[in-house]
Amino acid sequence: MPASCRAPNAVFARRLAEAIRLGRLLCELMPGPPEARALLALMLLHDSRRDTRLSGDGEIVLLEEQDRSRWDQEEISEGAALAEQALREARPGPYAVQVAIAALHAQARRPEETDWRQIAALYDVLLRLNPSPVVELNRAVAVAQADGPEEGLRFLDGLEKRGALASYHLLPAARADLLKKLRRFEEAAQAYRPLARRKRAGAAIPGEAARRSEGRSEIARVRPAIPSATHSRRT
């Protein structure tokens, strides 16, 4: 990994380790509130994937492409146990719902074993507790995995029409991916173009979106537009 990528990653790891230490201290000082345990669990589950998030070249590695054998199983076990405690409360809070989602991802031994239907249902709960366009975007992605890309695209199109995430790079990236899965290649290329324009203008685009805007949009441009075919359901 280039030194320029290692340094920020090391700084982030130190900060997260300190945040986890403070989270443990908070749970000791305030053993009652379930959201404190849920927050600690959320940090542990995210930290468990620390060593697999970046490639040797410093590129972001998507969750489904990460080497799960390298995930920290001790942190996953501790985080899942804390998540279960938080969810036993009569009224789970936003952190408890978020950590339940993170636990479902962390406990899936393979990407195809991820319980996307349950994740989509948890995002429904999170939307009621903490409504936001970003939560809607994440829910749409989960729905696409559970019920097919057409259903997820319907929710993303609604977000785009409202202009709620007009400057958020992950909305066009998510739309383009779903369009590509539906073999609507010309529309996928069109969805990637805003990201490519931002990059040409010098705007910062996080690694994965930048990679997609440079590479996949070019692929989509040269592929013929094909009418949507029946898509396979992922569970």
C-alpha positions in Angstrom: 0.0 0.0 0.0 1.4 3.5 -0.8 2.7 5.4 2.1 0.2 8.2 1.4 -2.6 5.7 2.0 -1.0 4.0 5.0 -0.7 7.2 7.0 -4.4 8.3 7.1 -5.4 4.7 7.6 -3.1 4.4 10.6 -4.4 7.6 12.0 -8.0 6.4 11.6 -7.1 3.1 13.3 -5.6 4.9 16.3 -8.7 7.2 16.6 -11.1 4.3 16.4 -9.1 2.3 19.1 -9.3 5.4 21.3 -13.0 5.7 20.6 -13.5 2.0 21.6 -11.6 2.6 24.8 -13.8 5.5 25.7 -16.9 3.5 24.7 -15.9 0.8 27.2 -15.3 3.4 29.9 -18.7 4.9 29.2 -20.4 1.5 29.5 -18.6 1.0 32.9 -19.6 4.4 34.2 -23.2 4.2 32.7 -24.2 0.5 32.7 -27.9 1.3 32.3 -28.4 3.1 28.9 -28.6 0.5 26.1 -27.5 3.0 23.5 -24.1 3.2 25.1 -23.6 -0.5 24.7 -25.0 -0.3 21.2 -22.6 2.4 20.2 -19.6 0.4 21.6 -20.9 -2.7 19.7 -21.2 -0.7 16.4 -17.6 0.5 16.8 -16.3 -3.0 17.5 -18.1 -4.4 14.4 -16.8 -1.7 12.1 -13.3 -2.1 13.6 -13.4 -5.9 13.0 -13.1 -5.2 9.2 -10.3 -2.7 9.6 -7.6 -4.7 7.8 -9.7 -5.6 4.8 -11.1 -2.2 3.8 -8.3 -1.1 1.6 -6.4 -3.0 -1.1 -2.6 -3.1 -1.4 -2.9 -0.1 -3.7 -5.0 1.9 -1.3 -8.3 1.4 -3.1 -11.5 1.0 -1.2 -12.6 -2.7 -1.1 -16.4 -3.2 -1.1 -17.9 -5.2 1.7 -18.8 -8.1 -0.5 -15.3 -8.3 -1.9 -13.5 -8.2 1.4 -11.6 -11.3 2.7 -13.9 -12.3 5.6 -11.3 -14.8 6.9 -9.3 -11.8 8.0 -12.1 -10.2 9.9 -11.5 -10.0 13.7 -13.8 -12.7 15.1 -13.3 -11.7 18.7 -14.5 -8.2 18.0 -17.4 -9.6 16.0 -18.4 -11.9 18.9 -18.2 -9.2 21.5 -20.0 -6.7 19.3 -22.8 -9.2 18.5 -23.3 -10.0 22.2 -23.6 -6.3 23.0 -26.0 -5.8 20.1 -28.2 -8.5 21.4 -28.3 -6.9 24.9 -29.2 -3.6 23.4 -32.0 -5.1 21.3 -33.6 -6.7 24.3 -34.8 -3.3 25.4 -38.5 -2.5 25.0 -37.7 0.4 22.7 -34.4 0.0 20.9 -32.8 3.3 19.9 -31.1 4.2 16.6 -27.7 2.9 17.6 -29.3 -0.5 18.5 -30.9 -0.8 15.1 -27.7 0.3 13.3 -25.7 -2.3 15.2 -28.2 -5.0 14.4 -27.7 -4.2 10.7 -23.9 -4.3 11.2 -24.1 -7.6 13.0 -26.1 -9.2 10.2 -23.3 -8.2 7.8 -20.5 -9.3 10.1 -22.0 -12.7 10.9 -22.6 -13.7 7.3 -19.8 -16.1 6.4 -20.2 -15.3 2.7 -21.8 -12.3 0.9 -24.6 -14.5 -0.5 -25.6 -15.5 3.1 -26.4 -12.0 4.1 -30.0 -11.7 5.3 -30.9 -8.7 3.1 -34.6 -9.0 3.8 -34.0 -8.6 7.5 -31.6 -5.7 6.9 -34.2 -3.9 4.7 -36.8 -4.4 7.5 -34.3 -2.9 10.1 -33.8 0.1 7.8 -37.6 0.6 7.9 -37.3 0.8 11.7 -34.3 3.1 11.5 -36.2 5.4 9.1 -39.0 5.8 11.7 -36.4 6.5 14.5 -34.1 8.7 12.5 -35.5 9.7 9.1 -32.9 10.9 6.7 -32.2 10.6 2.9 -29.0 8.7 3.6 -30.9 6.0 5.5 -33.4 5.9 2.6 -30.5 5.3 0.2 -29.1 2.5 2.3 -32.6 1.0 2.6 -33.0 1.2 -1.2 -29.8 -0.8 -1.7 -30.9 -3.4 0.8 -34.3 -3.7 -0.9 -32.5 -4.1 -4.3 -30.5 -7.0 -2.8 -33.6 -8.6 -1.3 -36.2 -8.0 -4.0 -34.2 -7.2 -7.1 -32.7 -4.1 -8.7 -36.0 -2.8 -10.2 -37.5 -2.4 -6.7 -34.4 -0.7 -5.3 -34.2 1.6 -8.3 -37.8 2.7 -7.8 -36.8 4.1 -4.3 -33.6 5.6 -5.7 -35.5 7.4 -8.5 -37.8 8.8 -5.9 -34.8 10.2 -3.9 -33.3 11.7 -7.1 -36.6 13.4 -8.1 -36.8 15.0 -4.6 -33.3 16.3 -4.9 -32.6 15.2 -1.4 -29.1 13.9 -2.1 -28.2 16.1 -5.1 -24.6 16.5 -4.1 -24.1 13.0 -2.6 -21.8 10.9 -4.8 -23.2 7.6 -3.7 -26.7 8.2 -5.1 -25.6 8.2 -8.8 -23.1 5.4 -8.1 -25.9 3.2 -6.6 -28.3 4.1 -9.4 -25.7 3.2 -12.0 -25.0 -0.1 -10.4 -28.6 -1.1 -10.4 -29.1 0.0 -14.0 -26.1 -2.1 -15.0 -27.6 -5.1 -13.2 -30.8 -4.5 -15.3 -28.6 -4.4 -18.4 -29.7 -0.8 -19.1 -26.2 0.1 -20.0 -26.8 3.5 -21.7 -28.7 4.7 -18.6 -26.0 3.4 -16.4 -23.3 5.3 -18.3 -25.5 8.4 -18.0 -25.7 7.9 -14.2 -22.0 7.6 -13.9 -21.3 10.9 -15.8 -21.8 13.3 -12.9 -19.1 11.5 -11.0 -16.7 11.7 -14.0 -17.5 15.4 -14.3 -16.8 16.0 -10.7 -13.4 14.2 -11.0 -12.4 16.2 -14.1 -13.3 19.4 -12.3 -11.0 18.4 -9.4 -13.7 17.6 -6.8 -12.8 14.9 -4.3 -14.6 11.7 -4.8 -14.1 8.9 -2.3 -12.2 5.9 -3.8 -14.9 3.5 -4.8 -17.1 6.1 -6.5 -14.0 7.5 -8.3 -13.1 4.0 -9.5 -16.5 3.4 -10.8 -16.8 6.8 -12.6 -13.5 6.2 -14.4 -13.9 2.5 -15.3 -17.4 1.3 -15.3 -18.9 4.3 -17.1 -16.5 3.6 -20.0 -17.6 0.0 -20.1 -21.2 1.0 -20.1 -20.8 3.5 -23.0 -19.6 0.8 -25.3 -22.1 -1.8 -24.3 -25.3 -1.9 -26.3 -28.5 -0.9 -24.6 -30.5 -4.1 -23.9 -34.1 -4.2 -22.7 -34.4 -5.2 -19.0 -34.3 -8.9 -18.5 -35.8 -10.9 -15.6 -33.3 -10.5 -12.8 -32.3 -13.1 -10.2 -33.3 -12.5 -6.6 -30.6 -12.3 -4.0 -31.4 -13.5 -0.4 
